[in-house]
Structure formats: C-alpha cells, structure tokens
Amino acid sequence: MTERQADRDAILERERAALDRWAAGDPAGYVANAAADATYFDDIAAQERVEGADALRAYAEGLAGAIPSHRYEMVEPVVQFAGDGAILSYRYRPTAEDGTPMTEWRATTVYRREDGGWNLVHAHWTMQKQA
C-alpha cells in the first residue's frame, strides 16, 4: 500500500466514524476531529459560515434531537490531495430505519495533516436537488 492510499483510507475512516455518530443521532460527533480553525456551511441552519471548532461544536450540539437515527451510504467518495491537504467529496444517501429514503446530500470536506493525523478544516453540505 502506498502512502497516499494509506492517507486516503485514514481520511475515509475518519469521515465514516464521524458520519456513524451523526447517523446515530449524535451530530456533535461529526466535528470531533475538527481543527481549531475549521469552517462549515450547510443547508440546515449554517448558510452563513460557522468559524472555529468551538462554534462548530456549539452548532452541532444545537442539532441534537433534530437528526433522526438512520442508515446511510457514502456514494462515490473521491479523495484528492494537495500537499498536506486533502479534499473529500461524496454524496450522502440516508435512509430511515424503516428503509424510507431521506433527503440526499452532496458533501465536500477538506482535511489537513496535523500532528501525524488528518483533521477537518472545512465542510460544505448541500441538499441534493431533485430532477
């Protein structure tokens, strides 16, 4: 396995661990690996940029109870590298516990290598528009 393959696997593992917590109803788990200077946008309530890990944690904690427990699929994840940075893009396909499809999302997350690991520095989530 090459170093880039190992980095790709590490980034996907971190993102899936965060998404597992989100899907279990723990939105604060999504930002557990955020860098101190992380930024964030989404189509829920963060249409204005959320700046800093503390603000991002507070935002995610404010969503507690609003995110129903569900299953998800990370569709077509792609990791692109730029020096000590990496961009992960994918579609998030959630389904309710009974199998009912939920709103799909497009996600772009940016990671930076820090202290030997990968930390989230930016995430942007957009609802998938229906054709």
C-alpha positions in Angstrom: 0.0 0.0 0.0 1.4 3.4 -0.9 1.5 6.4 1.5 -1.3 8.1 -0.5 -3.5 5.0 -0.3 -2.9 4.8 3.4 -3.8 8.6 3.7 -6.9 8.1 1.6 -8.0 5.2 3.9 -7.3 7.2 7.0 -9.4 10.1 5.8 -12.3 7.9 4.7 -12.1 6.1 8.1 -12.3 9.4 10.0 -15.2 10.7 7.9 -17.1 7.4 8.2 -16.6 7.4 12.0 -18.0 11.0 12.2 -20.9 10.0 9.9 -21.7 6.9 12.0 -22.1 9.2 15.0 -24.2 11.7 13.0 -26.5 8.8 11.8 -26.8 7.5 15.3 -28.3 10.9 16.4 -25.0 12.4 17.7 -24.4 15.4 15.4 -21.6 16.7 17.7 -19.7 13.5 16.7 -19.3 14.9 13.2 -17.0 17.6 14.4 -14.9 15.6 16.9 -11.9 15.7 14.5 -12.2 19.4 13.6 -9.1 21.6 13.5 -9.2 24.7 15.7 -9.7 26.9 12.6 -12.4 24.8 11.0 -15.2 26.3 8.9 -18.6 24.9 7.9 -21.6 25.6 5.7 -24.8 23.6 5.2 -28.4 23.9 4.1 -29.9 23.4 7.5 -29.1 26.5 9.5 -25.4 27.3 8.7 -26.0 29.2 5.5 -23.6 31.8 7.0 -20.2 30.3 7.6 -19.6 28.8 11.0 -16.0 29.7 12.1 -13.8 27.8 14.5 -14.0 24.4 16.2 -15.8 25.8 19.3 -18.5 27.5 17.2 -18.9 24.3 15.0 -19.3 22.1 18.1 -21.9 24.5 19.5 -23.7 24.5 16.2 -23.7 20.7 16.0 -24.8 20.3 19.6 -27.7 22.6 18.8 -28.9 20.0 16.3 -29.1 17.3 19.0 -32.5 15.7 18.8 -33.2 17.1 15.4 -31.3 14.5 13.4 -33.2 11.2 13.4 -31.3 8.0 13.7 -30.8 6.5 10.2 -28.6 4.4 8.0 -26.5 5.9 5.2 -24.4 5.2 2.2 -21.4 7.2 1.2 -21.7 7.3 -2.6 -18.7 7.6 -4.9 -16.2 9.1 -2.4 -13.2 10.7 -4.0 -10.1 12.0 -2.2 -7.8 14.5 -3.9 -4.5 15.6 -2.4 -2.7 18.9 -2.4 0.4 18.8 -0.3 -0.7 18.3 3.3 -4.3 18.9 2.4 -7.0 16.6 1.0 -10.4 17.2 -0.4 -13.0 14.5 0.0 -16.2 14.8 -2.0 -19.2 12.3 -2.0 -22.9 12.0 -1.9 -24.6 11.1 1.4 -27.6 8.8 0.8 -29.5 8.3 4.1 -32.5 6.0 4.7 -34.8 6.0 7.7 -34.6 2.9 10.0 -37.7 1.5 8.1 -35.8 1.9 4.8 -37.7 5.0 3.6 -35.3 7.2 1.6 -34.4 10.6 3.1 -33.1 13.8 1.5 -29.7 13.1 -0.2 -26.8 15.5 0.3 -23.6 16.4 -1.5 -20.6 16.9 0.8 -17.2 18.4 0.3 -14.8 18.1 3.2 -11.3 19.4 3.4 -8.7 17.7 5.7 -5.3 18.9 6.7 -2.5 16.7 8.0 -1.6 17.9 11.6 0.5 16.2 14.2 0.6 13.0 12.2 -3.2 12.7 11.6 -5.9 14.2 9.5 -8.2 16.9 10.8 -11.3 18.5 9.3 -10.7 22.1 8.3 -13.8 22.8 6.2 -17.1 21.1 5.3 -19.8 22.2 3.0 -23.1 20.2 2.8 -25.7 20.9 0.1 -29.1 19.2 -0.3 -29.3 17.2 -3.5 -31.8 18.9 -5.8 -34.5 16.6 -7.2 -34.6 16.4 -11.0 
